[in-house]
């Protein structure tokens, strides 16, 4: 007879394996990006990494991707830089498709094919503790967002290009592209201090603590899309 204790002992290991992302081949340029301070991860709990090629310099980051359904990637560079008036974020994006299942205005249901997020980890919006607790348990399931206030510049789905809106109290989204811009090169030059002021009615008090570059294709989507993104900014130095 099979030893019951042996079976039970395997359960935690099996659960752990379910929580681990699927393994994939290394990305081209990953070592160079890592040397430039970029860390790579997957968004959410169930995504695997897409086919991708990355390159990074002192103040630039570049990536090309093929996003098949169920794949996603997040690159993060941690910094600690007080925001200067002249700090500009230059973004170029190209996407051959949108995520039709993305609910662009709904937290944890918005899945942008390409996005860049500027994180102010020492900033916050006063929220009741019950709201904080509810948000925590939602993120246990969906995956944790960076703490602090966030400005996200994204390629969306149904929401019109040029939209600015809150995706949760501590994240403001600026949609820089969508259905009408498929396959086109989008070029944005963002003055981050002005965008923060437009979103929260004041200047930031704390520094920029990290920059995120994200790409995602939910599992329910039909077919692969290709994406390119180039980021240039003194914030990356």
Secondary structure as GFF3:
##gff-version 3
##sequence-region A 1 237
A	DSSP	alpha_helix	4	19	.	.	.	ID=ss1
A	DSSP	alpha_helix	30	35	.	.	.	ID=ss2
A	DSSP	beta_strand	38	41	.	.	.	ID=ss3
A	DSSP	beta_strand	51	56	.	.	.	ID=ss4
A	DSSP	beta_strand	60	67	.	.	.	ID=ss5
A	DSSP	beta_strand	71	81	.	.	.	ID=ss6
A	DSSP	beta_strand	88	95	.	.	.	ID=ss7
A	DSSP	beta_strand	114	120	.	.	.	ID=ss8
A	DSSP	alpha_helix	129	142	.	.	.	ID=ss9
A	DSSP	beta_strand	149	155	.	.	.	ID=ss10
A	DSSP	beta_strand	164	166	.	.	.	ID=ss11
A	DSSP	beta_strand	171	177	.	.	.	ID=ss12
A	DSSP	three_ten_helix	179	181	.	.	.	ID=ss13
A	DSSP	beta_strand	186	191	.	.	.	ID=ss14
A	DSSP	alpha_helix	192	200	.	.	.	ID=ss15
A	DSSP	beta_strand	208	217	.	.	.	ID=ss16
A	DSSP	beta_strand	225	232	.	.	.	ID=ss17
A	DSSP	three_ten_helix	234	236	.	.	.	ID=ss18
###
